Amino acid sequence: MKSNGEREFTGRFEQHEKELKRCWDELYYGDSKSFEALKEMLRRAWEERPDKLKDTDRRREKQPDWYRKQDLTGFRLDAGAFRGSLRDLAGRLEELAEQGVNCLFLTSVLEDADSRQGDQYAVSSFRKIRPELGTTADLAELADRCWEKGMLISLDLPMHHTGSAHEWAARARAGEKAYQDRYLFFGDRMIPAAFEQMMRPGPAGTRPGHFTWCEEAGKLVMTTFRSWQWDLNYANPAVFLEMAENLLYLCNRGMDILCLEGLPWLWKAPGTVCFNLQQSHTLVRMFRMICDTVCPGVLLLGEADGPEEAAAWAGTAEKPECHLLADRTGAPTFWHTAATRDARLLAHRLRRLIRLPKTCFFLNELRNGEELRWNLDYGYLAGQGQQEAPHRAFLNDYFSGRWEGSPARGILTQNEAGEDEGIRGTAEMLCGLQAAGEPDDPEGPDRAARLEEMLHALMLTLSGMPVLYDGDEKAPGLRRLEELRKKLCVFSPEADVWLPDPGSDHLLAIGRYARGEQLLALFNFADTEETARLYDAYEYTDQETGTAGDAGMVPVPARGYRWLIHRF
């Protein structure tokens, strides 16, 4: 007779078995032996899952939308830049909780033995962490501490490639065909040339071309992003099996969220753009069913450039893929608006977001990881006379402080070719607080602080989960805004959202309504006070000053914002 636990696993697997087998046959042409290996691996991973995590899975299964709440606040920390170990970080959780953080996003955790230190995506082992941070046991202990405090924990998991120092890559260089088949190796340029005729470039700032010569193997290997990041060959079922097992290994160490990196580029086929192919979605659907079988309390996060592109990784109601979504154009659009003082591109992006189903749950961030890359909607900007190359140059100059009059003091980064790539820096650095206070600009500190608070208020106004960055969590007024967001109905994920016309390109207006509450949120990117002409006859209360008035003509301070609430 089967135990209750055995019936639980079997019931979950049988719920997905038919579709999982269909997907498997679609990709791997009925390789039944490998499918049986997948079934055994899932059972083994479930048996190894700690009882405490199984209990959490059961609770979350009963409330499938448990994570769609307005009181979640994320905090992203680059563990590679953190001066300490994961044990030291565990001691910081109380401080983060006091700042309102209840979801910890860790980056640069997995081992990278490549000579180019600091590349969190050039993973040399999916089951080891950076030695200076500790061990996987320390990671599991940190997850336990987060669990005790009701805090979620997330890890980045590069799915598209390994680093060139990974064991698989080492064995491929040594000539082992089984490991060369885990990548895309070619003995001459005929097939690579066929690929490159159609392939689109990698993300902004990555290397030109798609192949790198491997001297030891005497072959070309596909490297879409960087010469030391070797693309995985998901047409090989051994790759899927091992990456799925790596994913479940991390889930069983207590991860609540796994950010699956590089999803649009997973599947490669000659004669295609090798981007956003249907097979990539099939792979992600399979990863989702695997998690729903072994660890249904774990969330998957998918990223892409653009709201609709990111939303595609949510899948459908019948065939869901990722639970959470991240649009990498969000952060650069915020900072583009801060630099140009023109809110039209931002309003255009938000209108695209509003049209998406409310089931799409986005992260809202002021930065792209530790680096801002200017992956904006240049098709829209072209209609305003802005060309991509000069606009990228302007933004790099502005936020590095090279642009005359710019208070920003970000750090310029470069790509493999030595070209300007993007900007690193905290929100304080990008807003100009480091340069503020110079004798010829006595109002600089106040203006920079207002801009930083305004950008955080904008991030908190949007539906989804706001994510702070290490160094930004103590921004002026942030804790007060977080508390307001938790208690006001208008910030519910189910709220109706619209964009009123504020009558000025310097202004952005966002309306939200839920359960008898209505919010008008106004943001002024100009250097002078602007008046929003909304002609709204309802009486609103300013959430900062407590004053009441109608929203017909509303003054908004320079580089500032207003949250106005009306209760019906």
C-alpha positions in Angstrom: 0.0 0.0 0.0 1.3 3.5 -0.9 2.0 5.9 1.9 0.2 9.3 2.0 3.4 10.9 0.8 3.8 8.5 -2.0 0.2 9.1 -3.1 0.8 12.9 -2.9 3.8 12.6 -5.3 2.0 10.1 -7.6 -1.1 12.3 -7.8 0.8 15.4 -8.8 2.9 13.5 -11.4 -0.2 11.9 -12.9 -1.9 15.3 -13.2 0.9 16.4 -15.5 2.2 13.2 -17.0 0.2 13.2 -20.2 1.2 16.8 -21.1 4.8 16.3 -19.9 5.1 13.2 -22.2 3.6 15.1 -25.1 6.1 18.0 -24.7 9.0 15.5 -24.3 8.0 13.7 -27.5 7.7 17.0 -29.3 11.3 17.9 -28.4 13.0 14.5 -28.1 11.2 12.4 -30.7 9.8 9.8 -28.3 13.0 9.1 -26.4 11.3 6.9 -23.8 14.4 5.9 -22.0 15.3 9.5 -21.2 11.7 10.1 -20.1 11.9 7.2 -17.7 15.1 8.7 -16.4 13.2 12.0 -15.9 10.5 10.3 -13.9 13.0 8.6 -11.6 14.8 11.9 -11.1 11.6 13.7 -10.1 10.8 10.9 -7.6 14.3 11.1 -6.1 14.1 14.9 -5.8 10.7 14.7 -4.1 12.0 12.1 -1.6 15.0 14.4 -0.8 12.8 17.4 -0.3 12.8 18.4 3.5 9.5 17.9 5.3 9.4 21.5 6.3 9.4 22.6 2.6 6.8 19.9 1.8 4.6 21.5 4.4 5.1 24.9 2.9 4.2 23.5 -0.5 0.9 22.1 0.8 -0.1 25.4 2.3 0.7 27.3 -0.8 -1.1 24.8 -3.0 -4.3 25.6 -1.2 -4.0 29.3 -2.1 -2.4 29.4 -5.6 -2.3 33.2 -5.7 -0.5 33.4 -2.3 2.3 35.6 -3.8 0.0 38.1 -5.5 0.0 40.6 -2.6 0.5 44.3 -2.2 2.6 43.9 0.9 5.6 42.2 -0.8 8.8 44.2 -1.0 11.8 42.7 -2.6 15.5 43.5 -1.9 18.2 42.6 -4.5 21.7 42.1 -3.3 24.8 41.2 -5.3 26.4 38.6 -3.1 29.5 38.8 -5.1 30.0 42.4 -4.0 28.8 41.8 -0.5 31.7 42.1 2.0 31.1 39.0 4.0 29.7 35.5 3.8 26.2 34.2 3.7 26.4 33.7 7.4 27.1 37.4 7.8 24.2 38.2 5.5 21.9 36.1 7.8 22.8 38.5 10.6 21.4 41.3 8.5 18.0 39.9 8.0 16.5 41.7 11.0 17.7 45.0 9.7 16.1 44.3 6.3 12.9 43.2 7.9 12.8 46.5 9.8 13.1 48.3 6.3 10.0 46.4 5.2 11.8 43.8 3.1 10.1 40.4 2.9 11.7 38.9 -0.3 15.4 38.6 -0.7 16.8 38.4 -4.3 20.4 37.1 -4.3 22.6 37.5 -7.4 26.2 36.4 -8.0 25.9 33.4 -5.7 26.7 30.4 -7.8 30.4 29.4 -8.3 32.2 31.1 -11.2 35.7 29.7 -11.6 36.4 31.6 -14.8 39.2 34.1 -14.8 36.8 36.9 -15.4 35.6 37.2 -11.8 32.3 38.9 -11.2 30.3 37.4 -14.1 27.4 35.9 -12.3 26.2 34.2 -15.5 29.5 32.3 -16.2 28.6 29.5 -13.8 31.2 26.8 -13.2 28.9 24.8 -11.0 25.2 24.9 -10.4 25.6 23.1 -7.1 28.3 25.1 -5.5 28.5 28.7 -4.4 31.3 31.2 -4.5 33.9 30.0 -1.9 34.2 33.4 -0.3 30.4 33.2 0.5 30.5 29.8 2.1 28.9 26.5 1.2 25.6 25.3 -0.1 24.9 24.3 3.5 25.3 28.0 4.4 22.8 28.8 1.6 20.3 26.4 3.0 20.8 27.8 6.5 20.2 31.3 5.2 17.0 30.0 3.5 16.0 28.6 6.9 16.5 31.9 8.6 14.5 33.6 5.9 11.7 31.0 6.4 11.6 31.7 10.1 11.1 35.4 9.5 8.4 34.9 6.8 10.8 36.2 4.2 11.1 34.7 0.7 14.5 34.0 -0.9 15.4 34.0 -4.5 18.4 32.9 -6.6 19.4 33.6 -10.2 19.8 30.4 -12.3 21.4 30.9 -15.7 19.6 28.4 -18.0 21.0 29.4 -21.4 24.7 28.6 -20.9 27.5 27.6 -18.6 30.8 29.3 -18.0 33.8 28.0 -20.0 35.2 26.7 -16.7 32.3 24.4 -16.1 33.2 20.7 -15.8 31.1 20.0 -18.9 33.1 22.6 -20.9 36.4 21.2 -19.6 35.5 17.7 -20.8 34.2 19.1 -24.1 37.6 20.8 -24.6 39.3 17.5 -23.9 37.5 16.0 -26.8 34.7 14.0 -25.1 31.9 13.9 -27.7 29.2 13.3 -25.1 30.1 16.7 -23.5 30.6 18.5 -26.8 27.0 17.4 -27.6 25.9 19.4 -24.5 26.9 22.5 -26.3 26.9 23.5 -30.0 30.3 22.5 -31.4 31.1 22.6 -35.2 34.2 21.5 -37.0 33.9 24.2 -39.8 32.0 27.4 -40.5 29.3 25.9 -42.8 26.6 25.4 -40.2 27.7 28.4 -38.0 27.3 30.6 -41.2 23.8 29.2 -41.7 23.0 30.1 -38.1 24.4 33.6 -38.3 22.4 34.5 -41.5 19.3 34.6 -39.3 20.3 34.9 -35.7 19.5 38.2 -34.0 22.2 39.8 -31.8 22.4 39.0 -28.1 21.2 41.6 -25.5 22.6 45.1 -25.8 26.3 45.3 -24.9 27.1 41.7 -25.5 29.8 40.5 -28.0 29.3 40.7 -31.7 29.0 37.4 -33.5 27.7 34.1 -32.1 30.7 31.7 -32.2 34.1 31.4 -30.5 37.0 29.3 -31.6 38.0 26.6 -29.0 41.7 26.0 -29.6 41.8 22.8 -27.5 38.9 21.1 -29.3 39.8 22.6 -32.7 36.2 23.6 -33.2 33.8 26.5 -33.0 31.4 26.7 -30.1 28.2 28.8 -30.0 28.6 31.8 -27.6 25.6 34.1 -28.1 26.4 36.5 -25.2 30.1 36.3 -24.2 33.1 34.3 -25.5 33.3 32.6 -22.1 29.6 31.8 -21.8 29.0 28.6 -23.8 25.4 28.1 -25.1 23.7 24.8 -23.9 22.2 22.5 -26.5 18.7 21.8 -25.3 18.0 19.5 -28.3 20.1 17.0 -26.3 17.8 15.5 -23.6 20.8 15.0 -21.3 21.0 18.8 -21.0 17.4 19.1 -20.0 17.6 16.3 -17.5 20.7 17.7 -15.7 19.4 21.3 -15.8 16.1 20.2 -14.3 17.9 18.3 -11.6 20.1 21.4 -10.9 16.9 23.5 -10.6 15.3 21.0 -8.1 18.6 20.7 -6.2 18.4 24.5 -5.4 14.7 24.3 -4.7 15.4 21.6 -2.1 17.9 24.0 -0.4 15.0 26.3 0.4 14.8 28.7 -2.6 11.3 30.1 -2.9 11.9 31.8 -6.3 14.3 30.9 -9.1 15.0 33.5 -11.7 15.5 31.6 -15.0 17.9 33.6 -17.1 18.2 33.7 -20.9 14.8 32.1 -21.6 14.2 33.7 -25.1 17.5 32.1 -26.4 17.1 28.6 -25.0 16.4 26.7 -28.2 18.6 27.0 -31.3 17.8 25.8 -34.9 19.5 26.7 -38.2 17.4 28.9 -40.5 15.6 30.6 -37.5 16.3 33.8 -35.5 17.1 31.4 -32.5 15.0 33.8 -30.3 11.6 33.2 -28.7 11.1 30.0 -30.5 8.1 27.9 -29.5 10.5 25.1 -28.3 11.8 27.5 -25.7 8.3 28.0 -24.3 7.9 24.2 -24.4 11.0 23.9 -22.3 9.8 26.4 -19.7 6.4 24.7 -19.6 8.2 21.5 -18.7 10.2 23.2 -16.0 7.0 24.5 -14.6 5.3 21.1 -14.5 8.4 19.6 -12.9 8.2 22.1 -10.1 4.5 21.7 -9.7 5.1 18.0 -9.2 8.1 18.1 -6.8 7.9 21.6 -5.2 4.7 23.4 -6.0 5.4 26.2 -3.5 8.4 27.4 -5.6 8.0 30.3 -8.0 9.6 30.7 -11.4 10.6 34.2 -12.7 11.0 34.9 -16.4 12.6 38.0 -18.0 12.5 39.7 -21.4 12.8 43.1 -23.1 9.3 44.7 -23.2 6.0 44.2 -21.4 4.4 42.0 -24.0 7.6 40.0 -24.5 7.9 39.3 -20.8 4.2 38.5 -20.4 4.6 35.8 -23.0 6.7 33.8 -20.4 3.6 33.6 -18.2 2.1 31.1 -20.6 -1.6 30.7 -20.6 -4.2 29.8 -17.9 -4.3 26.3 -19.2 -0.6 26.0 -19.7 1.2 28.3 -17.3 5.0 28.9 -17.5 6.5 31.5 -15.1 4.7 32.9 -12.0 6.6 36.2 -11.9 7.8 38.4 -14.7 10.5 41.1 -15.2 10.6 43.5 -18.1 14.2 44.6 -18.5 13.1 47.8 -20.3 11.5 49.1 -17.1 14.5 50.4 -15.2 16.2 52.1 -18.1 12.9 53.8 -19.0 12.7 55.3 -15.5 16.2 56.7 -15.8 15.8 57.8 -19.4 12.8 59.9 -18.2 14.9 61.3 -15.3 17.6 62.4 -17.7 15.4 63.8 -20.5 12.6 65.2 -18.3 10.2 63.8 -20.9 7.6 61.3 -19.6 6.2 60.2 -23.0 8.2 57.0 -23.4 7.4 56.0 -19.8 3.7 56.6 -20.3 3.9 54.6 -23.5 5.5 51.7 -21.7 2.9 51.9 -18.8 0.0 51.8 -21.3 1.4 48.6 -22.7 1.6 47.1 -19.2 -2.0 48.2 -18.4 -3.3 46.3 -21.4 -1.9 43.0 -20.2 -4.0 40.6 -18.1 -4.0 41.2 -14.4 -2.7 37.7 -14.0 0.7 39.0 -15.1 2.6 39.8 -11.9 5.7 41.9 -12.6 8.7 42.9 -10.6 9.3 46.7 -10.6 12.9 47.8 -10.2 14.9 51.0 -10.5 18.0 49.1 -11.8 18.8 46.2 -14.2 20.8 44.0 -11.9 23.9 45.9 -10.9 24.1 47.6 -14.3 21.8 49.7 -16.3 21.9 48.9 -20.0 19.9 51.1 -22.3 17.5 48.6 -23.8 14.7 51.1 -24.5 11.9 51.1 -27.1 13.9 52.8 -29.8 11.1 52.2 -32.3 8.9 54.6 -30.2 11.8 57.1 -29.7 12.5 57.2 -33.4 9.1 58.9 -33.7 10.4 61.6 -31.4 13.5 62.1 -33.5 15.8 60.1 -31.1 18.2 57.6 -32.8 19.6 54.7 -30.8 23.3 55.1 -30.9 23.5 58.9 -30.0 20.8 58.4 -27.4 22.7 55.6 -25.7 25.8 57.8 -25.7 23.9 60.7 -24.2 22.5 58.5 -21.4 26.0 57.0 -20.6 27.4 60.5 -20.6 24.6 61.9 -18.4 24.7 59.2 -15.8 28.5 59.1 -15.6 28.6 62.9 -15.0 30.4 63.6 -18.3 27.4 65.5 -19.6 27.7 69.2 -18.7 25.4 70.1 -15.8 24.6 66.5 -14.9 24.7 65.8 -11.1 24.8 62.0 -11.7 28.0 60.1 -10.7 27.4 56.6 -12.0 30.3 54.3 -13.1 30.6 53.7 -16.8 31.1 50.1 -17.9 32.5 48.7 -21.2 31.9 45.5 -23.3 34.4 43.1 -24.7 35.2 45.4 -27.6 36.0 48.3 -25.2 32.8 50.2 -26.1 30.7 52.1 -23.6 28.0 49.6 -22.4 26.1 50.8 -19.4 26.1 52.4 -16.0 26.6 51.0 -12.5 25.7 52.9 -9.4 23.2 53.2 -6.5 20.0 55.4 -6.9 21.8 58.0 -4.8 24.7 58.1 -7.3 22.4 58.3 -10.3 20.1 61.0 -8.8 23.1 63.2 -7.9 23.3 63.0 -4.1 27.1 62.4 -4.3 27.6 65.6 -6.3 25.0 67.6 -4.4 25.9 70.4 -2.1 28.5 72.2 -4.3 28.8 75.9 -3.6 27.2 76.9 -6.9 24.2 74.6 -6.3 23.0 74.9 -2.7 19.6 73.4 -3.6 21.3 70.3 -5.1 20.9 68.0 -2.1 17.2 68.7 -1.8 16.6 68.3 -5.5 18.5 65.0 -5.7 16.7 63.6 -2.6 13.3 64.6 -4.1 14.1 62.8 -7.3 15.1 59.6 -5.5 12.0 59.6 -3.4 9.9 60.4 -6.5 11.3 57.4 -8.4 10.7 55.1 -5.5 7.1 56.4 -5.2 6.6 55.7 -8.9 7.9 52.2 -8.5 5.6 51.6 -5.5 2.6 53.0 -7.5 2.8 50.3 -10.1 1.1 46.9 -9.8 3.4 44.0 -8.9 6.3 43.7 -6.5 8.6 46.6 -5.9 12.3 45.5 -5.6 14.8 47.7 -3.8 18.6 47.4 -4.4 21.3 47.2 -1.8 22.2 50.7 -0.9 18.7 52.1 -1.8 16.6 50.7 1.1 17.1 53.7 3.3 16.0 56.3 0.7 14.1 59.3 2.1 10.5 58.6 3.0 10.7 55.1 1.6 9.4 53.3 4.8 6.4 55.6 5.1 5.5 55.0 1.4 5.8 51.2 1.9 3.4 51.3 4.9 0.9 53.4 2.9 1.1 50.9 0.0 0.4 48.0 2.3 -2.7 49.5 3.9 -4.4 51.3 0.9 -6.8 49.3 -1.2 -5.8 51.1 -4.4 -2.5 49.2 -4.4 -4.3 45.8 -4.6 -3.1 43.8 -7.7 -6.7 43.6 -8.7 -7.1 47.5 -8.9 -8.2 49.1 -12.1 -5.4 51.2 -13.5 -5.4 54.0 -16.1 -3.2 56.9 -17.3 -4.9 60.3 -17.2 -3.5 63.1 -19.5 -1.8 65.6 -17.1 -1.4 68.2 -19.8 2.4 68.3 -19.9 5.2 66.0 -21.3 7.1 66.6 -18.1 4.4 65.0 -16.0 3.2 61.4 -15.6 -0.3 60.7 -14.1 -1.4 57.3 -12.9 -5.0 56.5 -11.7 -5.9 53.4 -9.6 -9.2 52.3 -8.2 -10.2 49.4 -5.9 -12.9 48.8 -3.4 -14.2 52.4 -3.1 -10.7 54.1 -3.1 -9.3 56.1 -5.9 -5.7 57.2 -6.3 -4.3 59.9 -8.5 -0.5 59.7 -8.5 1.4 62.6 -10.1 5.1 62.7 -11.0 7.0 65.7 -12.2 10.3 65.1 -14.0 10.9 68.8 -14.7 13.3 71.1 -12.8 10.5 73.5 -12.1 7.1 73.2 -10.5 4.4 72.0 -13.0 0.6 72.0 -12.9 -1.3 68.9 -13.7 -4.6 69.8 -15.5 -6.8 66.9 -14.7 -10.2 68.7 -14.3 -11.3 66.1 -11.8 -14.1 67.3 -9.5 -13.7 64.8 -6.7 -12.2 65.9 -3.5 -8.8 64.2 -2.8 -6.5 64.1 0.3 -2.8 64.5 -0.2 -1.2 61.5 1.6 1.9 63.5 2.5 0.4 66.8 3.7 -3.1 65.6 4.7 -4.6 68.6 2.9 -7.8 68.2 0.9 -8.8 69.7 -2.4 -10.1 68.8 -5.9 -7.9 67.6 -8.7 -8.7 70.2 -11.2 -5.4 72.0 -11.3 -2.8 70.3 -9.1 0.7 71.8 -8.6 3.5 69.2 -8.5 6.9 70.2 -7.1 10.0 70.0 -9.3 11.4 66.5 -9.4 8.6 65.5 -7.0 5.3 63.7 -6.8 1.9 63.7 -5.1 -0.3 60.8 -4.0 -3.9 62.0 -3.9 -6.7 59.7 -2.4 -10.5 59.9 -2.8 -12.8 57.6 -0.9 -16.3 57.0 -2.4 
